[in-house]
Each structure stands twice: as C-alpha cells, then as structure tokens.
Amino acid sequence: MTDLARRAGAAEPELPARQLTLLLDGGLASGVLDADPAVAEAARRTARALVDAAVS
C-alpha cells in the first residue's frame, strides 16, 4: 500500500497506506460479520476520499 500511495503522488505515503489498510480490514470484517452489501459502496467512497485527500 505504501508503494501504491507513493506512486500515486501522496506527500506522506505511509499515512494513506495505513488508512487504506485499516479501511480494507474493517470492510472485510464488516462484510463477514454483518453481511451488508452496502459496506462495499461505503468502503469505495471512503477510499476515494482518502486517496483524493492524500494526493491533492
């Protein structure tokens, strides 16, 4: 994740890498525990916001 964040142009690639990893872990856990299909869309939107914030 850090390498991806670096290649995307993040000023501090470790931070978005950690944030996205936490989002992925939480999304997977929520998907298993809650079986809520809305989790995937919420995770996608949150990931987009994190990436946008990291590279702008």
Stockholm file with secondary structure:
# STOCKHOLM 1.0

chainA/1-56         MTDLARRAGAAEPELPARQLTLLLDGGLASGVLDADPAVAEAARRTARALVDAAVS
#=GR chainA/1-56 SS CHHHHHHHTCSSTHHHHHHHHHHHHHHHHHHHHHCCTHHHHHHHHHHHHHHHHHHC
#=GC SS_cons        CHHHHHHHTCSSTHHHHHHHHHHHHHHHHHHHHHCCTHHHHHHHHHHHHHHHHHHC
//
